[in-house]
Amino acid sequence: MTVSPPHPPEEMQKTAQHTLDHALHWVRQGQAVAVATVTGTWGSSPRPAGSCMVMAESGRVEGSVSGGCVESDVMHNALRIMAGDAPEVLDYGVSSARAWEVGLACGGRLEVLVEAVRSPACPTGTWPMEILEQLCALMAARRPAVLLRTLDATQHRVLATRADGALEHPAHDEALGRAALHALATGRGLLTPDSAGQNWFVQPLLPPPRLLIVGAVHIAQHLARLAALTGFDPIVVDPREALATTERFPGLEPGRTLITEWPDEALPALSIDSTTALVTLTHDAKLDDPTLETALGSPAFYIGALGSRKTQASRLERLQQLGYAPEALARIRGPVGLAIGAVGAEEIALSILADIVAVRRNGPLATRRGWDNP
């Protein structure tokens, strides 16, 4: 008798939500909501500028602004601001008594802007609800955007992007437009003055990265779960309906994130972009090769293919015969994953996701995967 591994809770494989989605959900429930954003960091601060945490008056929290050292103090202040106090920039640093009280004694410093969302439950809020709705709609459409705010929380502006990555409309100030493009490129927020000397916090808001998995095999079950836990939106593609089932992939939605079509039909409609990683796990050239051809014609930041060195060599030879140049074929990472000595589907999935993260973050293991020695 074969014993199947227990299925993960359904919510673990649902589409990753942006932190602000939770804020909007709570506002629509009729709760007062506050948003805390890291607006400045120095030294060894654990979270980059632009990181945010949302809090509801019920006590619900999503996101973070540190490694856990200042969240309680931020929540305490957020309750005060939701109750009617003015927005505030909280300063935590090695020279601050508050930093020692809350546990930020690691040598870093951070500043956190806390403001409430203006809603019927919190009429004193400064973050306009329509701005929150606009940002969540852009994230749902996978359109990167930039939120511009003054630190007194009196001005909020949104800059959306076009499909080519340029700003949809020019910023009201040339200096802020340049800062917005820089923030989008680096994924980090920054504090910068406009041409008149007014300081603005420029916060990039990027949709969750996607992981397209071709092949609804055993490894894919674990890889989809790990991807969701790591903040990716997993999508599984496999025309074999006996494998691509909601029983095997709980939480994925048939026709949207669990697709039973041939890859060459399904992938073009998914609009592969630069925030997309793609992995093929089938060992079947009828599925692998069309997948890789589509991937090579896309800006996907990661392309991986399961298989031995021999399988990879055969795969590259077939693609070379189709006219792909060596520099294009070098984008395909195979054998896929880091050489961690993985045994079993769970560990192989872990090695694949670790490699994807290394490439995405430009980590050292992106170039030293461990497959160099035969």
N, C-alpha and C positions, 0 to 999 in steps of 0.2 A: 504494500500500500504506500502510495506517495503522499507525504504530508506537505501541503502547501504552506508557505510562510504566512503569518497573519497579515491581513491587509492593514495598511496604515489608516488612521482616521481619515474620513473623507475630506475634511477641510485641508489636510496636508497636501493634497494634489490639486486643489482649486487654483484658479488663476491668481497669481501674486497680486496683492493690492498695494497701491501706493499708500504711504502713511496718511496722506490727506484724504483718501477715500474713507477712512475710518472717521475722520473728523466730520465729513459731510454727512455720513450715515447717522452719526450721533446728533448733529444739528437737526436733521430731518425727523429724528425721534422726539425733538422738543427739548433737548438738553443744552445747557451752556457748555461751551467748548473753548479750550485755550490751545494755542500753538506756540511751542518753544523752538527757537531756531538758533543754532550756533552761528554767531556772526563774527567771531574772531577767535583765533587760537595762536598760542605761542608755546614753544618748547614741545614737551611730550604729551600734549593733549590727545586723548584717545579717539576723538571723533573729528572729522574735518569740518571746516566751515561749510554751512549749508545743510548739515545734518539736522533733522527735526524730530520732535516728539509731540504727539497730540494727546490731550487729556480731556475727559468729560467730567462733569460735576458728579457723576455716579461713581467715580474712582477708576474708570477704565482708562488704560494707557496703551499707546502703541508707539513704536519707534524709540529712539534714545538720543541723548545729547552728550553722553560720556560713556565710560565703561561701567557705569553703575554707581559712580561715586557721588554725583550731584543730583541725580534724578529726584530723590525724595525732597530735597530743598526746592528744586524747581517746581515740583507738584504743589508744595505748600504755598509758594508764591502765586502759582497759577490759580489756585482756589480764591485767593485774595483778589486777583485781577478779574476773575469771572464774577466776583461779587460786586464789582464796580470800581475798583482801583484802576489807576492809569497804567498803561503798558510800561514795562520796565526792562532795561538791560541789566542783567545780573552778572556780576564780575566775580569769577573764581580764580584765584591764583596763589602762588606760593607765599606771597606777602600778605594774603588776606586771612584774617582770623576765621572767616566763614569757610574758606577752603579747607583748613585743618579740621574744622568741626564736621564738615561733610565728607572728609576723607580724600580730598584731592591734594595729596602730599607727594605726588610723583615728580614734581619739578615743572609741571606745565601750567598753563593758564588758559582759561576760556571765558568768553562772554556769550551770554545767552539772552536773546530778545524774547520776551514772553508777552503775548497779546491775546485777547479774546476775540472770537468770531462774533460779529454783530448779527444778532438773530432775535426773534421774539423772546427767547429765553434769556438773552443777554443783550439788551438794547444799548448798553454802554460799551460793547465791544468795538474795536477799531478795524478789525479785518472784515471787509465787506463780504457778505455771504455770496454775492454774485461773482466775486473774484475766486472764491473757493470752488464754486460750481464750474466756472470756466476752466480752472486748472485741472479739475478731476475729469472734465470732458476731454481735454487735450491729452491727458494720460491714457484715457480709455481708447482714444484714437491713435495712440502710439506716436504722438507729435511732441517732440521735445519743446520745452518752453522755458522762459526765464521770468522770475518774479522780481520786480524792483520795489524796494521799500525804503523809506526814510526811517531812521532809528527811533524817531518819536512816534512811528506808526501812524502818521497822519496821511501818508501818500502811498498808494499801492498801484502798480501798473504791471500788466502782463505783456510779454513779447512772445508770440508764437513763431514757430518755424515752418517753412515750406518743405516739400519733399526733398529738395536738394540741400537742405540744412541751413539755408540762408533765412534771415528774419523775414517774416511775412510782411511786416510793415516797418519802416525805419523807426528807430527809437526817437523820442522827443529831443534827445541830446546826443550829439555825435560821440562824446566820450563814453556815455553809457552804452551806446550801441556796440562800441569796440569791446567794452567790458563784458557785455552779454555774450558775444561770440567767444570770447576767451573762456568764460565760465562754462559754456556748453562744450567747448573742446576739452577742458580739463576735468569737468564734472565736479568742480569745487566752487563754492561761493566766495565772494570777495567784497570788501568794503572799498568804495571808490568815490571820489568827488565828481560831480558833473561840471560842466564848463563854467557854472556860476559859483562853484565851490561848495555846493550842497552835497553832503555825504549820503550815499545810497548803498544799501546792501543788495548785491546782485546774486540771486539764488537760482542755479540751474535746476530744473525739474525734468528728469529723464524717465521715460517709461521703463518698466522692468525689462531686463534682458530676456530673450527667448532662447529656449533650447528645443530645436526640432530634432526629433528622434525618429529615424526611419528603421522600422523593424520592431514589431511588438513582441520581442523575445523576453526571456527571463531577465536578462541584464537590464532591459528597458524598464521593467517594472520598478526596479530599485533606483535606476537612474532618474526616472521621472519623479519619484518621491524625494530623492536627495536634491534634485534641481529646485523643486518647489520650496523645500526647507531653506535653500540657499538664496532665495529671492528671484529665481528664474521662473518664467512662464513655460512649462513643458507642453509640447505638442507632439503626439505620437502619430505617425503615418504608416499604414500597412494595409495592403489590399486584402490580406488574409483575415476574413471576418471571424474566423474561429480564434484568432490570437488577439485581435484588436477589440476587446470587449470591456464593458464597464466593470465586470466582475474582476478582471485582471488589472484594470486601471481605474480604481474607484476615484471619483471626483473629476475625472476628465469627461468632457461633454461630447457625445457623438456628433460628428459633422463639423465641430468647431475646434476642439483640442484633441479629439480622438477620431482620426480620419481614415476611412477604409477605401482609399483610392490609390491608384498607382502614383508613385512619387512624381513622375514627369507631368502628371495632371494636377496633383495637389499643390506642389511647392510653388509654382508661379503665382498662384492665387494668394499665397501667404505673404507676399511682398517681403522677401528676405532683405533685411537692412543691416547696418553696421553694428546693431546691438544683438544680432542673431548668431548663435552657435548652431552648428549642424553636425550630427553624428549618424553614421549609418552602421547598423549592427546585424545585417541580414546574412552576410557571407554568400549572397546570391547576386551574381552579376546583373541579372535582369532588374533587380531593384537598386543595387549599389551604383552601377555605372550611370544611369539616368540621374540619380540623386547627385552624384559628384559633378556631372556636367552642369546641372543647374546651379550647384553651389559655386563652382569655379567662375560662373558668369555673374556672380552676385558680390556684394560688399561684405558678406558674412565675416565676422572677425575670427571664426574658428571653424575648421572643417576637419572632421576626424572619421576614420574608417576602421572598423574592427577587423582583425585578422593577423596572421603571422607575417613574418618578414617575406616569406615566399608568396603569400597571398597579396601582400602589398606590392611586391615587384611585378606580379602578373597584372595587377590592377593598373599600375602606372604604365606598363607596356601597352595595354589596350587603349588607354587614354592618349598616350603619345601617338599611337597610330591614327587617332582621330584628329591629330593636329595640335594638341596642347603642348605648349612650350615648357621646358624644364622649370622655369621660374614660376609658372602657374601650378605645375604639379607639386612643387615644393610646399604649397599651401596645405596639402593634404597630410594630416598627421596620422601616420600608420607605422607600426601598430599603434592604435589609439590609446591614450592614457599615459600615466607615468609608470615607469618600471619599478613598482613597489613590491613585486613578488606576489601580486594579487592571486588569490585562489577563490573560486566561486563567484557567483553573479554579484553578490553584495560588494565584495572587495574590488572586483573589476569596475563596477559602477562608480565606486569611490575614486579609483585611479583616474577614470575618465573625467569626472567632475573636477578633480584637483588640477588636472591639466588645463581644463577650460578656464578655471579661475586664474591659473598662472599666466595664461596668455592674455586674458582680459586685463589683469593687473600689471602686466609686463614684469612678472616676477622672475627671479633667477632660474627657476625650474622650467620656465618656458623654453629655454635653450639647452638645458641639461636634463633631459627627460630620463636618461638611464638606459636607452636602447642602443647606445653606440657599440657596446661590446657584443659580439656574437654569442 
